[in-house]
Amino acid sequence: MAVQQRRVSKSRKGMRKSHQALKTPKTVVCKQCGKPVKPHRVCPYCGYYDGKKVIEVK
């Protein structure tokens, strides 16, 4: 079983955790309504995708 041989320094711990930060979600502007939406998904506000009406939105 692996046992830690010496303490991990704050610098080494920080370097290891530097890739764990939360990233902002990517968004694009809907061509129909102009609201920000996730790319490659149907717009939840107007129901359009790739210039075509896909779903009916209330």
C-alpha positions in Angstrom: 0.0 0.0 0.0 1.3 3.5 -0.9 2.2 5.7 2.0 3.2 9.3 1.8 6.9 9.7 2.5 7.0 13.5 2.9 4.6 16.4 3.2 3.4 17.9 -0.1 4.3 21.6 -0.2 1.7 24.3 -0.8 3.3 25.1 -4.1 3.1 21.5 -5.4 -0.4 21.2 -4.1 -1.4 24.4 -5.9 0.2 23.3 -9.1 -1.7 20.1 -9.0 -5.0 21.8 -8.4 -4.5 24.6 -10.9 -6.5 22.6 -13.5 -9.5 22.1 -11.3 -10.9 25.7 -11.6 -14.4 26.1 -12.9 -14.6 27.4 -16.4 -17.3 29.7 -17.7 -19.9 28.0 -20.0 -19.5 28.8 -23.6 -22.4 30.6 -25.2 -23.5 31.8 -28.7 -26.1 34.3 -29.7 -29.4 32.8 -31.1 -29.9 34.1 -34.6 -33.7 34.3 -34.2 -34.2 35.9 -30.8 -30.7 37.2 -29.9 -30.5 35.6 -26.5 -27.4 33.7 -25.4 -27.7 29.9 -25.6 -25.4 26.9 -25.4 -23.9 26.0 -28.8 -25.4 23.0 -30.8 -28.6 23.1 -28.9 -32.2 24.2 -29.6 -32.9 27.6 -28.2 -35.1 27.3 -25.2 -36.6 30.8 -25.7 -37.7 30.6 -29.3 -37.4 26.9 -30.3 -35.2 27.4 -33.3 -32.1 25.4 -34.3 -30.0 26.1 -37.4 -32.7 28.5 -38.8 -35.5 25.9 -38.5 -38.4 25.8 -36.0 -37.8 22.6 -34.0 -40.0 22.8 -30.9 -43.0 24.8 -29.9 -42.3 27.2 -27.0 -45.1 28.5 -24.9 
